[in-house]
Amino acid sequence: MRRSGENKTGNAAKEAGGKPVENKGRERRRQAGSGGVQQRLALPAGLSDNAEYEFRYAIDYGARLQILYEQDWDYVNSSGEKLDRKDESVHKVHTGSNPDGSPQFQYLLRKPREFYLSDRKEIQAKIDENMNQIKLDAEAPTGTRYKTDANIRMG
């Protein structure tokens, strides 16, 4: 086992001038407290406080963009004006490579805020329904939650 300040050969690590390197401890590549949350692309200036539309970036992978388009998300330029996807001024950002080596882009999209809020309410209602069901299951007496026709009881 290596001691602090030693290299792979067991000798003390040295700088170019021959002085021993002081061990400052290990440094993390990710910021402490990030919790694994990935960073998002920042919206162009002036779009984040728009009262009429909700803006987001979406990755061009598989049918993702088509699905979002069918859910009322429209392609826009960097100033938030609605455009056709094939328009050259559609705002996109190169964010990596697809498995086949082709470039991968994220496109800026917008959706009317009233549609966005309505969709969020529907999603939240489903979450609330699931949470209420979990709560009811947790409050049920032991042995009554899961029953089968074979008289096998679980829980």
MARMIZA-549199 format. One record per atom (N, C-alpha, C): y, x, z; chain; residue number from 0. Coordinates in nm, 4 decimals. Layout:
residues N
north,east,up,chain,n
Y,X,Z,A,NUM
...
***
This chain:
residues 155
north,east,up,chain,n
-0.1174,0.0843,0.0000,A,0
0.0000,0.0000,0.0000,A,0
0.1241,0.0890,0.0000,A,0
0.2182,0.0556,-0.0855,A,1
0.3410,0.1349,-0.0946,A,1
0.4362,0.1034,0.0187,A,1
0.5050,0.2053,0.0609,A,2
0.6086,0.1864,0.1611,A,2
0.7411,0.1630,0.0923,A,2
0.8332,0.1090,0.1668,A,3
0.9665,0.0826,0.1148,A,3
1.0268,0.2098,0.0561,A,3
1.0811,0.2015,-0.0651,A,4
1.1474,0.3145,-0.1277,A,4
1.0557,0.4070,-0.2047,A,4
0.9245,0.3732,-0.2155,A,5
0.8321,0.4576,-0.2898,A,5
0.8054,0.3979,-0.4266,A,5
0.7778,0.4853,-0.5228,A,6
0.7418,0.4374,-0.6558,A,6
0.5901,0.4248,-0.6656,A,6
0.5365,0.3967,-0.7846,A,7
0.3922,0.3741,-0.8030,A,7
0.3068,0.4939,-0.7623,A,7
0.3595,0.6139,-0.7728,A,8
0.2812,0.7330,-0.7397,A,8
0.2838,0.7648,-0.5912,A,8
0.3598,0.6889,-0.5132,A,9
0.3667,0.7121,-0.3699,A,9
0.4806,0.8049,-0.3307,A,9
0.5520,0.8601,-0.4295,A,10
0.6656,0.9470,-0.3998,A,10
0.7893,0.8618,-0.3800,A,10
0.8829,0.9123,-0.3035,A,11
1.0071,0.8390,-0.2820,A,11
1.0802,0.8248,-0.4144,A,11
1.1280,0.7036,-0.4425,A,12
1.2042,0.6789,-0.5653,A,12
1.3366,0.7527,-0.5553,A,12
1.3774,0.8146,-0.6678,A,13
1.5003,0.8931,-0.6655,A,13
1.5906,0.8527,-0.7811,A,13
1.7221,0.8626,-0.7566,A,14
1.8203,0.8382,-0.8612,A,14
1.8207,0.9579,-0.9555,A,14
1.9021,0.9491,-1.0596,A,15
1.9107,1.0574,-1.1570,A,15
1.9548,1.1879,-1.0915,A,15
2.0358,1.1825,-0.9877,A,16
2.0847,1.3032,-0.9214,A,16
1.9869,1.3602,-0.8209,A,16
1.8713,1.2990,-0.8014,A,17
1.7713,1.3490,-0.7100,A,17
1.7810,1.2928,-0.5689,A,17
1.8796,1.2048,-0.5438,A,18
1.8921,1.1459,-0.4105,A,18
1.7942,1.0287,-0.3978,A,18
1.7371,1.0092,-0.2787,A,19
1.6472,0.8952,-0.2589,A,19
1.7216,0.7628,-0.2783,A,19
1.6547,0.6684,-0.3402,A,20
1.7130,0.5364,-0.3633,A,20
1.6948,0.4530,-0.2377,A,20
1.8017,0.3918,-0.1939,A,21
1.7955,0.3063,-0.0756,A,21
1.7354,0.1719,-0.1150,A,21
1.6374,0.1270,-0.0404,A,22
1.5726,-0.0003,-0.0703,A,22
1.6626,-0.1138,-0.0222,A,22
1.7087,-0.1937,-0.1156,A,23
1.7992,-0.3030,-0.0812,A,23
1.7240,-0.4354,-0.0719,A,23
1.5928,-0.4332,-0.0824,A,24
1.5155,-0.5567,-0.0766,A,24
1.4991,-0.6176,-0.2146,A,24
1.4169,-0.7166,-0.2208,A,25
1.3920,-0.7814,-0.3486,A,25
1.5021,-0.8816,-0.3774,A,25
1.5362,-0.8952,-0.5023,A,26
1.6374,-0.9928,-0.5422,A,26
1.5710,-1.1000,-0.6272,A,26
1.6109,-1.2243,-0.6043,A,27
1.5559,-1.3354,-0.6817,A,27
1.6250,-1.3444,-0.8164,A,27
1.5495,-1.3847,-0.9173,A,28
1.6079,-1.4077,-1.0485,A,28
1.6821,-1.5402,-1.0518,A,28
1.6316,-1.6396,-0.9797,A,29
1.7017,-1.7682,-0.9766,A,29
1.7868,-1.7747,-0.8510,A,29
1.8878,-1.8578,-0.8552,A,30
1.9768,-1.8719,-0.7409,A,30
1.9061,-1.9436,-0.6270,A,30
1.9296,-1.9001,-0.5073,A,31
1.8713,-1.9647,-0.3899,A,31
1.9219,-2.1077,-0.3821,A,31
1.8330,-2.1971,-0.3445,A,32
1.8727,-2.3362,-0.3291,A,32
1.8715,-2.4168,-0.4574,A,32
1.8282,-2.3578,-0.5670,A,33
1.8282,-2.4324,-0.6921,A,33
1.7166,-2.5353,-0.6948,A,33
1.6136,-2.5163,-0.6153,A,34
1.5070,-2.6139,-0.6047,A,34
1.4338,-2.6399,-0.7343,A,34
1.4451,-2.5501,-0.8296,A,35
1.3751,-2.5673,-0.9550,A,35
1.4453,-2.6605,-1.0529,A,35
1.5622,-2.7105,-1.0173,A,36
1.6352,-2.7999,-1.1054,A,36
1.6947,-2.7180,-1.2193,A,36
1.6702,-2.7635,-1.3396,A,37
1.7211,-2.6897,-1.4538,A,37
1.8659,-2.7285,-1.4821,A,37
1.9404,-2.6338,-1.5318,A,38
2.0794,-2.6604,-1.5640,A,38
2.0889,-2.7414,-1.6917,A,38
2.1934,-2.8208,-1.7017,A,39
2.2175,-2.9015,-1.8204,A,39
2.3313,-2.8394,-1.9004,A,39
2.3326,-2.8703,-2.0274,A,40
2.4438,-2.8272,-2.1111,A,40
2.5697,-2.9028,-2.0691,A,40
2.6802,-2.8346,-2.0664,A,41
2.8066,-2.8984,-2.0308,A,41
2.8585,-2.9782,-2.1499,A,41
2.9155,-3.0934,-2.1210,A,42
2.9739,-3.1753,-2.2266,A,42
3.1029,-3.1116,-2.2752,A,42
3.1372,-3.1313,-2.4020,A,43
3.2661,-3.0815,-2.4506,A,43
3.3817,-3.1404,-2.3688,A,43
3.4914,-3.0668,-2.3621,A,44
3.6072,-3.1073,-2.2825,A,44
3.6535,-3.2483,-2.3199,A,44
3.6838,-3.3271,-2.2187,A,45
3.7375,-3.4605,-2.2403,A,45
3.6338,-3.5715,-2.2513,A,45
3.5066,-3.5375,-2.2625,A,46
3.4055,-3.6418,-2.2786,A,46
3.3440,-3.6862,-2.1465,A,46
3.3438,-3.6001,-2.0452,A,47
3.2764,-3.6328,-1.9199,A,47
3.3458,-3.7448,-1.8431,A,47
3.4744,-3.7657,-1.8641,A,48
3.5465,-3.8706,-1.7919,A,48
3.5801,-3.9895,-1.8821,A,48
3.5046,-4.0082,-1.9900,A,49
3.5264,-4.1182,-2.0827,A,49
3.4787,-4.2481,-2.0187,A,49
3.5652,-4.3496,-2.0134,A,50
3.5310,-4.4767,-1.9486,A,50
3.4541,-4.5707,-2.0413,A,50
3.4587,-4.5469,-2.1696,A,51
3.3979,-4.6387,-2.2658,A,51
3.2531,-4.6029,-2.3000,A,51
3.2197,-4.4739,-2.2970,A,52
3.0869,-4.4286,-2.3391,A,52
3.0250,-4.3341,-2.2365,A,52
2.8921,-4.3306,-2.2375,A,53
2.8138,-4.2322,-2.1621,A,53
2.7666,-4.1291,-2.2646,A,53
2.7791,-4.0003,-2.2330,A,54
2.7392,-3.8939,-2.3242,A,54
2.6242,-3.8139,-2.2656,A,54
2.5394,-3.7600,-2.3528,A,55
2.4292,-3.6740,-2.3097,A,55
2.3835,-3.5893,-2.4278,A,55
2.3140,-3.4809,-2.3952,A,56
2.2469,-3.4015,-2.4968,A,56
2.1001,-3.4417,-2.4981,A,56
2.0401,-3.4393,-2.6162,A,57
1.8974,-3.4696,-2.6281,A,57
1.8341,-3.3681,-2.7218,A,57
1.7149,-3.3242,-2.6832,A,58
1.6436,-3.2222,-2.7598,A,58
1.5781,-3.2834,-2.8828,A,58
1.5806,-3.2110,-2.9911,A,59
1.5188,-3.2556,-3.1163,A,59
1.3753,-3.2060,-3.1186,A,59
1.2873,-3.2847,-3.0589,A,60
1.1467,-3.2472,-3.0546,A,60
1.0635,-3.3737,-3.0702,A,60
0.9737,-3.3717,-3.1650,A,61
0.8903,-3.4891,-3.1890,A,61
0.9763,-3.6076,-3.2289,A,61
0.9468,-3.7225,-3.1723,A,62
1.0192,-3.8458,-3.2044,A,62
1.1287,-3.8753,-3.1024,A,62
1.1629,-3.7788,-3.0191,A,63
1.2585,-3.8006,-2.9106,A,63
1.3917,-3.8576,-2.9587,A,63
1.4501,-3.7992,-3.0613,A,64
1.5800,-3.8466,-3.1090,A,64
1.5710,-3.9861,-3.1699,A,64
1.4621,-4.0144,-3.2395,A,65
1.4446,-4.1468,-3.2979,A,65
1.4331,-4.2533,-3.1885,A,65
1.3596,-4.2225,-3.0835,A,66
1.3446,-4.3157,-2.9715,A,66
1.4805,-4.3417,-2.9067,A,66
1.5589,-4.2364,-2.8852,A,67
1.6904,-4.2537,-2.8244,A,67
1.7844,-4.3314,-2.9164,A,67
1.7753,-4.3069,-3.0458,A,68
1.8585,-4.3805,-3.1410,A,68
1.8271,-4.5300,-3.1334,A,68
1.6991,-4.5625,-3.1202,A,69
1.6583,-4.7029,-3.1086,A,69
1.7005,-4.7631,-2.9747,A,69
1.7355,-4.6794,-2.8782,A,70
1.7835,-4.7260,-2.7476,A,70
1.9363,-4.7213,-2.7396,A,70
2.0030,-4.7300,-2.8541,A,71
2.1494,-4.7401,-2.8667,A,71
2.2265,-4.6098,-2.8507,A,71
2.1593,-4.4946,-2.8517,A,72
2.2302,-4.3672,-2.8467,A,72
2.2685,-4.3284,-2.9893,A,72
2.3958,-4.2936,-3.0114,A,73
2.4467,-4.2565,-3.1433,A,73
2.4859,-4.1098,-3.1470,A,73
2.4740,-4.0491,-3.2649,A,74
2.5147,-3.9101,-3.2853,A,74
2.6666,-3.9046,-3.2913,A,74
2.7228,-3.7972,-3.2343,A,75
2.8683,-3.7820,-3.2327,A,75
2.9075,-3.6374,-3.2628,A,75
3.0359,-3.6179,-3.2912,A,76
3.0884,-3.4821,-3.3054,A,76
3.1416,-3.4373,-3.1696,A,76
3.2010,-3.3204,-3.1620,A,77
3.2439,-3.2656,-3.0333,A,77
3.3586,-3.3433,-2.9705,A,77
3.4264,-3.4294,-3.0468,A,78
3.5330,-3.5117,-2.9882,A,78
3.4842,-3.6516,-2.9529,A,78
3.3532,-3.6795,-2.9739,A,79
3.2947,-3.8064,-2.9331,A,79
3.2960,-3.9158,-3.0372,A,79
3.3326,-3.8835,-3.1615,A,80
3.3368,-3.9839,-3.2677,A,80
3.1975,-4.0040,-3.3265,A,80
3.1583,-4.1302,-3.3455,A,81
3.0264,-4.1646,-3.3971,A,81
3.0095,-4.1156,-3.5412,A,81
2.8930,-4.0556,-3.5688,A,82
2.8624,-4.0026,-3.7018,A,82
2.7185,-4.0349,-3.7397,A,82
2.6867,-4.0183,-3.8660,A,83
2.5490,-4.0277,-3.9131,A,83
2.4796,-3.8956,-3.8781,A,83
2.3501,-3.9005,-3.8496,A,84
2.2779,-3.7787,-3.8104,A,84
2.2869,-3.6693,-3.9164,A,84
2.2886,-3.7073,-4.0415,A,85
2.2892,-3.6079,-4.1492,A,85
2.4272,-3.5473,-4.1738,A,85
2.5286,-3.5981,-4.1072,A,86
2.6648,-3.5457,-4.1227,A,86
2.6695,-3.4025,-4.0698,A,86
2.7369,-3.3155,-4.1419,A,87
2.7458,-3.1736,-4.1041,A,87
2.8220,-3.1511,-3.9742,A,87
2.9105,-3.2430,-3.9363,A,88
2.9908,-3.2207,-3.8165,A,88
2.9295,-3.2809,-3.6892,A,88
2.8029,-3.3260,-3.6965,A,89
2.7337,-3.3712,-3.5756,A,89
2.7246,-3.2520,-3.4809,A,89
2.7586,-3.2758,-3.3530,A,90
2.7598,-3.1663,-3.2557,A,90
2.6167,-3.1358,-3.2108,A,90
2.5722,-3.0125,-3.2370,A,91
2.4401,-2.9684,-3.1932,A,91
2.4500,-2.8263,-3.1409,A,91
2.3565,-2.7941,-3.0487,A,92
2.3551,-2.6623,-2.9863,A,92
2.2148,-2.6044,-3.0022,A,92
2.2064,-2.4805,-3.0508,A,93
2.0769,-2.4125,-3.0636,A,93
2.0312,-2.3734,-2.9237,A,93
1.9128,-2.4234,-2.8840,A,94
1.8660,-2.3991,-2.7469,A,94
1.7292,-2.3340,-2.7388,A,94
1.6749,-2.2911,-2.8513,A,95
1.5451,-2.2250,-2.8456,A,95
1.4707,-2.2372,-2.9764,A,95
1.3396,-2.2214,-2.9678,A,96
1.2536,-2.2280,-3.0856,A,96
1.1408,-2.3271,-3.0612,A,96
1.1024,-2.3964,-3.1656,A,97
0.9868,-2.4852,-3.1607,A,97
0.8601,-2.4015,-3.1681,A,97
0.7440,-2.4595,-3.1355,A,98
0.6187,-2.3839,-3.1416,A,98
0.5910,-2.3213,-3.2787,A,98
0.6429,-2.3830,-3.3861,A,99
0.6206,-2.3272,-3.5192,A,99
0.7218,-2.2188,-3.5564,A,99
0.8133,-2.1866,-3.4644,A,100
0.9116,-2.0812,-3.4882,A,100
1.0435,-2.1319,-3.5439,A,100
1.0513,-2.2585,-3.5799,A,101
1.1760,-2.3130,-3.6318,A,101
1.2774,-2.3291,-3.5178,A,101
1.4063,-2.3285,-3.5496,A,102
1.5066,-2.3402,-3.4437,A,102
1.5031,-2.4782,-3.3778,A,102
1.5296,-2.4801,-3.2491,A,103
1.5329,-2.6061,-3.1746,A,103
1.6777,-2.6335,-3.1350,A,103
1.7210,-2.7568,-3.1567,A,104
1.8587,-2.7951,-3.1268,A,104
1.8620,-2.9098,-3.0277,A,104
1.9746,-2.9190,-2.9574,A,105
2.0037,-3.0367,-2.8771,A,105
2.1281,-3.0998,-2.9374,A,105
2.1208,-3.2306,-2.9558,A,106
2.2292,-3.3052,-3.0195,A,106
2.3077,-3.3824,-2.9142,A,106
2.4385,-3.3908,-2.9349,A,107
2.5238,-3.4693,-2.8473,A,107
2.5171,-3.6151,-2.8916,A,107
2.4897,-3.7036,-2.7956,A,108
2.4760,-3.8463,-2.8228,A,108
2.5678,-3.9262,-2.7311,A,108
2.5984,-4.0489,-2.7728,A,109
2.6764,-4.1381,-2.6872,A,109
2.6157,-4.2775,-2.6903,A,109
2.6417,-4.3515,-2.5822,A,110
2.5943,-4.4889,-2.5699,A,110
2.7053,-4.5677,-2.5009,A,110
2.7332,-4.6910,-2.5455,A,111
2.8354,-4.7706,-2.4758,A,111
2.8002,-4.7821,-2.3270,A,111
2.8992,-4.7613,-2.2418,A,112
2.8759,-4.7586,-2.0975,A,112
2.8136,-4.8885,-2.0470,A,112
2.8530,-5.0031,-2.1019,A,113
2.7950,-5.1298,-2.0559,A,113
2.6449,-5.1350,-2.0854,A,113
2.6010,-5.0815,-2.1994,A,114
2.4578,-5.0762,-2.2312,A,114
2.3866,-4.9795,-2.1361,A,114
2.4511,-4.8654,-2.1112,A,115
2.3932,-4.7637,-2.0240,A,115
2.3720,-4.8190,-1.8830,A,115
2.4751,-4.8854,-1.8274,A,116
2.4655,-4.9399,-1.6923,A,116
2.3606,-5.0506,-1.6841,A,116
2.3523,-5.1324,-1.7876,A,117
2.2514,-5.2385,-1.7923,A,117
2.1109,-5.1789,-1.7930,A,117
2.0904,-5.0757,-1.8733,A,118
1.9597,-5.0090,-1.8792,A,118
1.9247,-4.9450,-1.7451,A,118
2.0230,-4.8830,-1.6799,A,119
1.9998,-4.8209,-1.5497,A,119
1.9610,-4.9256,-1.4448,A,119
2.0230,-5.0439,-1.4521,A,120
1.9882,-5.1514,-1.3578,A,120
1.8435,-5.1950,-1.3771,A,120
1.7991,-5.2055,-1.5029,A,121
1.6600,-5.2421,-1.5306,A,121
1.5630,-5.1380,-1.4740,A,121
1.5953,-5.0129,-1.4950,A,122
1.5107,-4.9041,-1.4448,A,122
1.5070,-4.9068,-1.2925,A,122
1.6241,-4.9264,-1.2291,A,123
1.6301,-4.9292,-1.0828,A,123
1.5536,-5.0495,-1.0277,A,123
1.5563,-5.1629,-1.0975,A,124
1.4815,-5.2805,-1.0529,A,124
1.3312,-5.2522,-1.0529,A,124
1.2820,-5.1801,-1.1532,A,125
1.1404,-5.1427,-1.1574,A,125
1.1059,-5.0472,-1.0431,A,125
1.1932,-4.9524,-1.0161,A,126
1.1710,-4.8587,-0.9058,A,126
1.1676,-4.9343,-0.7731,A,126
1.2639,-5.0258,-0.7534,A,127
1.2692,-5.1046,-0.6297,A,127
1.1425,-5.1878,-0.6129,A,127
1.0943,-5.2473,-0.7218,A,128
0.9713,-5.3271,-0.7171,A,128
0.8528,-5.2407,-0.6743,A,128
0.8419,-5.1227,-0.7322,A,129
0.7331,-5.0306,-0.6950,A,129
0.7439,-4.9878,-0.5487,A,129
0.8637,-4.9584,-0.5029,A,130
0.8825,-4.9157,-0.3644,A,130
0.8489,-5.0293,-0.2671,A,130
0.8854,-5.1529,-0.3027,A,131
0.8509,-5.2667,-0.2175,A,131
0.7002,-5.2852,-0.2100,A,131
0.6311,-5.2654,-0.3215,A,132
0.4854,-5.2772,-0.3224,A,132
0.4212,-5.1687,-0.2359,A,132
0.4738,-5.0487,-0.2419,A,133
0.4233,-4.9400,-0.1576,A,133
0.4443,-4.9743,-0.0109,A,133
0.5619,-5.0285,0.0209,A,134
0.5919,-5.0660,0.1594,A,134
0.4963,-5.1754,0.2071,A,134
0.4692,-5.2759,0.1231,A,135
0.3764,-5.3834,0.1602,A,135
0.2360,-5.3284,0.1829,A,135
0.1931,-5.2367,0.0961,A,136
0.0605,-5.1757,0.1117,A,136
0.0529,-5.0949,0.2409,A,136
0.1598,-5.0259,0.2751,A,137
0.1609,-4.9433,0.3962,A,137
0.1588,-5.0300,0.5224,A,137
0.2170,-5.1488,0.5153,A,138
0.2225,-5.2372,0.6320,A,138
0.0972,-5.3230,0.6472,A,138
0.0114,-5.3266,0.5454,A,139
-0.1107,-5.4078,0.5519,A,139
-0.2057,-5.3489,0.6561,A,139
-0.2804,-5.4349,0.7256,A,140
-0.3756,-5.3841,0.8256,A,140
-0.4784,-5.2907,0.7626,A,140
-0.5229,-5.1925,0.8387,A,141
-0.6223,-5.0968,0.7913,A,141
-0.7489,-5.1696,0.7507,A,141
-0.8045,-5.1320,0.6398,A,142
-0.9283,-5.1923,0.5920,A,142
-0.9070,-5.3125,0.5028,A,142
-0.7840,-5.3587,0.4852,A,143
-0.7597,-5.4762,0.4013,A,143
-0.6889,-5.4428,0.2713,A,143
-0.6442,-5.3194,0.2587,A,144
-0.5673,-5.2840,0.1386,A,144
-0.6532,-5.2758,0.0143,A,144
-0.7696,-5.2154,0.0240,A,145
-0.8535,-5.1940,-0.0935,A,145
-0.9898,-5.2566,-0.0694,A,145
-1.0210,-5.3584,-0.1448,A,146
-1.1520,-5.4219,-0.1316,A,146
-1.2130,-5.4336,-0.2701,A,146
-1.3417,-5.4163,-0.2751,A,147
-1.4134,-5.4338,-0.4003,A,147
-1.5174,-5.5424,-0.3825,A,147
-1.5791,-5.5852,-0.4910,A,148
-1.6848,-5.6859,-0.4853,A,148
-1.8079,-5.6339,-0.4134,A,148
-1.8238,-5.5063,-0.4036,A,149
-1.9432,-5.4454,-0.3437,A,149
-1.9272,-5.4269,-0.1931,A,149
-1.8242,-5.4877,-0.1326,A,150
-1.7992,-5.4771,0.0106,A,150
-1.7778,-5.3341,0.0581,A,150
-1.7214,-5.2501,-0.0285,A,151
-1.6863,-5.1140,0.0097,A,151
-1.5392,-5.1152,0.0463,A,151
-1.5080,-5.0719,0.1658,A,152
-1.3700,-5.0716,0.2103,A,152
-1.3150,-4.9299,0.2149,A,152
-1.1950,-4.9169,0.1686,A,153
-1.1293,-4.7863,0.1679,A,153
-0.9960,-4.8009,0.2403,A,153
-0.9586,-4.7007,0.3179,A,154
-0.8276,-4.7016,0.3818,A,154
-0.8317,-4.7611,0.5128,A,154
***
